[in-house]
């Protein structure tokens, strides 16, 4: 009999981190699961580490060549037998009630509900000892799926490490992860497709721990992710006719190019963002900052982004998505007569949006 959950863990040369993720799954109060480990051609002791767990619920698949995270996740999805697909990064961990609460949240839902996620806790391990950085639960509300789609194009506030659980059936309609996305935005592109076809539910509890441990080549990361966002722009041209969406996507792509050291392409996308929304002060500030300071502007830009988040976090609710960024605000004139779709408690008026800081989920 197939398990209820298939938990997919892609990994590559993380034999020192993988055991923590595996132990967190075996510590679940809900026991009906399989773990599918996709070893993306590791050259370390990953295989030996997996053998050491000696549990029949583990499915270990080693790829002959490194093909990247999207291909690894797709391989896991194809191998999965469970009715619900959960994603776990090899350096993160579930808290003991994760599967149980996910099952209680998405199990009894109708067919039009396709996925769920939960709240997160970030732990910084780059300092001495383990330091809790923050906890966040994102509980957005939308009028309908089209509004959700347009908001996801702008907000991008969840990713594969955010406790995502999918009904297996959604992949037949939406497809798999796009394997051409190699810069970490494959989950963003997938979720943009998904939210247009399915509703969601949110588990309003912190049930996953994200470990921050550094080691990313920021310049390479910026360029690769900028290439991914150019693909997202190309796939959603019709939506970019909305000036808010066009400005937001080009702004994001622009600063990624600037962070990656490509000043010409960064400038090109910033100017395109201003063409969509000439009055957007944040874009003007970023453009002037990077044009005047070049790479020295990167830490300043990060600091400004952090400041904006902190200010938004202390302000009242009811702003647009992503801390008053560029997504459509709720029309206050019709808010009471036609309340937005509440994905947490359907049939109830939606609550305000919770701000999430920059860098909140890898890959988003």
N, C-alpha and C positions, 0 to 999 in steps of 0.2 A: 504494500500500500504506500503511495507516495506521501512524503512529509507535507506538513502545512507550509513551512517556510523553506526556501532555498536562500542561503546567505552566501553572497558572492564576494570573495576577497581577492582582488588582483594584487600581485606582489612582484617586486623586482629588486633583488639584492637587499632585502630587509630582514634577513634571518634573525637579527638581533631584536627586531621590533615585533615581528609576526606573532611570537608566543603570547604576548599581552593581549592582542586582538582575539586570538583563539581562546584563551582562558576566559575572556569576557563573554564569549558565546556559550561556552560550556557551563558558565555560571548562571545562565538564564533560568528563571522560574518556569518558563514555557519550554518544554523539552522536545517538541515535535518538529525537528528541523534537520536539514543537511547543510554541511558547509562545503562550498565549492571553492577551492583554492586554485587560482589560475597563476601559475608561475611563468612570468613573461621572460623566459630564457635567463634566469638568474645564474650567476657564476659563483655564488657563495654557498653557504650550507643550508639553503632553504629546504631542499628535499629531505635532508637528514633531520632537520627540525620538525618537519611535518610528520615523518615516520615516528618520532618520539612520542607523539600524542596517542597513537594506536587506538583510534576510535573509528568504528564502522560508519559513522555519520560523515566522515571526511571523504570528499572526492578530490583527489589531487591530480591536476592536469598540467603538465609542463610543455610549454611551447618551444619549438625548435629555434625560433629566432624572435628577437624583441620587436614587437609590433605596436606597442603603445597601449595606454589605458583603455581607449575605446574598443579596440579589438579584443583585449583581455576580458572586458566586461561582456562583450557580445558572445564570446566563447562560453563564458559562465552561464549566460541566459539560455543559450542553446542546450547546454548540458543539464539545466535545472529541471527537476521533477515536481517541485512544490507549486502550489497554487498561488503563492505570494513570494515575490522576489525582493529580498532585502540586500542593500549594498553597504559594505563596510570597508573602509580603507585599512591597509595593513598596519598603520601606525596609530590607529584610534581604538576606542573600546566602547562597547555597549554597557550601560548600567543594568543590573539584574532584571529589572522589570520591562526592559525595552520590548521584547517580543510579545509579552503578555498584553501590554498596553496597546501595541500596534494592532494585535489581533482583535482586542475589544473595540478599537476605533474603526478599523476598516472592514473587519469580518462581516458585520451585519448590514453593510451598506448596499444600496441598489447598484445596478450595473453601471450607471453613469458616473459613479465615484470610482476613480481609477488609482489613486495613490494617496500617500500620507507622509508626513514627516513629524519631527518632534523638536523640543528645545535642546540647546547645546550648552556645554561648558567647555571653555578654552583653558588649557593648562600650559603655561610657559615653562619649558624645560631648558631654555637657553641660559638661564641664570642658575645660581647655586640652589639645588633642591627643586622641588616642584611647586610652582606658584600659580594659584588660580587667578586668571586674568579677568574673566567676566562670564556671565551667563546670559543667554538671550533666548526668547521664544518668539518666533515670527508668526503672527496670526492675521494674515491679510483678509480683506473682504472685497468682493467685486460684484458689480451689478449682474454680470453674465459672463459667459466664456470669452466673448470677443473683448470685453473690457479686461478680463484676466490676461488674455494673450497680449494685448497692447501694453499692459502694465508690466508683464514679465519681460517684454522687450527692453524695458527701461530699468526695471528694478533689480532683477538678477540677484535675489537674496537667499537662494538655497542652492545646494550642490550635492554631489554624490556623498559627501561626508556629513550630511545633515540628517541622518536617520531616515533616509528615503525607503519606502516600501511600496512596491507596485503590485497590482493584480497581474497575474501572468497574462491574462487575456488582452491587456492593453497593447502588447507588442505586436499582435496581429494587425491592429489598426494603425498604430503610430510608426511601427518599424523599430529598428535597433539604433544604437548610438552610431553617429556618422564617423567612420574610421579615418576620414580625411582631416579631422580636427585633432591636431597633435600638440596644441599649446595649452591645454587644460580647460577649454571652454566647450568641450563636447557635451557636458551635462547641461550647460546653459542652452545650447541649441536644441537638445533633446527635450528639455522641459518646456521650451517655447512651443514645440510641436504638440507636446502632451497636453498642456493646459488649454489648448484650443479645442481638444476633443473630449476631455474628461474633467469632472469636478474633483475636489480633493477634501480631505479632512486633516486637521492638525491635532496631534497629541499635545495638550498644553502643559507638558512637563519636561524637565531637563532629563534626558535619558541616554545621552551619548557624550563622551568626553573626547575633545579634539586636542591632540598634543602638538604643540608648537616647538619645533626643535631646530629651526634654521636650516642652512645648507643649500638654499636655492640660489642659483645664479640669476640675479634679478634682471640683468640686461638681456640675457637669453630668454628668460621667462617673458619679459615684456614684448619682445619681437614675435615670439611664437604665438602668444596670446593675441597680439594685434592681428596677425594673419588669420587667426580663428574668427575674430570679430569682423574682419572684412568678408569672410564667408557668410556670417550671420546677416550682414547688411545685404549681400547679394541674394540671399534666400528670402528676404522679407521686404523687397522693394516696394510693394504696394503699401505696406504699413508705414514706410518712411515718408509717404506723402503727408502724414501728420507731422507738423513741424516740431512738436515736442519729442516725438520718437526719433525723427531724423537727427535732431540736435543731440539727443542723449547718446545715440549709438556712435555718431561721429566724434563726439567729445571723448567717449570712452576709448575708442580706437586711437584717437590722437594722443591722449596722454600715455597710452601703452607704448606707442611708437617713440614718444619722447623719452620715456623711462628706459626703453631699449636702446636708445642712442641714435635713432634715425630721425633726425631733426626735420628733414624735408617732408617725409610722409606724416610726421606728427603735425607739422604746420598745415599740410594739405587737408587733413581731417578736421583740424580745429577751424580752419576757414570755412569748410563745408558745414560744420556745426553752426557757425555764425550766419551762414547763408540761410539755414533753416530757422534760426532764432537769433536775430541780430542783437537783441537786448539782453541776452543771457550773460550776466556779469561773471559767473564762474568760468565760462569759456574764455572771456577776455582776459581775466586774471591769469589763467593757465597759459594762454598764448604768449602774453607779455613776459611771464615768469620764465618760460623755457627759451624763448627767443633771446632774452637778455642774459640768462644765466647758464643756458645749456644744461649739461648733466648736473651742475651744482644746484639746479632748481628742483631736482628729484626729492631730496629730503625736505625742502621747503614745501613742496606740493603735498607730500605725505603729512606733514605737520598741519597744513591748512585743512586737509581732508579730515584729519582727526578732530580738529577744532570744530568744524562744521557739524560733525556727528555729535560731539559733546553738547553743543548748543542746542541741536535739534532734540537730543534726548531729554533735556531739561525743559523743553517747551511743551505746550499743550498738544493733545492729540487732534486728529481731524485734518492733518495736512495731506498733501499728495504722498504717494509712495516714495520710499527712499529719502526720508528727511526733507521733504519739500523739493525733491529733485524735479524731474520733468514729466512724470506720469500725470495722467488726467486726475484732477481733484474731483471729489464728489460734488455734484451740483446741489448746493444747499437749498435751492428753491424747490427741488423735488425729493430731497432726502427723506423726509418723513412720509411722503405719499408713495414713494417707490424706493424703499430701502435697498442698499446693495446686498448682493448674495453673501450670506454669512457661511463660510465653509466650515466653521467650527461648530456652530449650532444653527443648522438650517431652519428657516422660519422665524428666526429672531433677528432684530436689527443688528447691523454690523457694528463692531467696535472700532476705535481708532487704530491706526497702524503703529506697530512698535518699531522704533528705529533700530537698525542693525549697523554696526560700524564697518568701515572699509576693511576688506580682508577677512570678513566674517566666515566665509566658507571657501576653501580652496576650490578653484575651478569655476568660480562664478564671477 
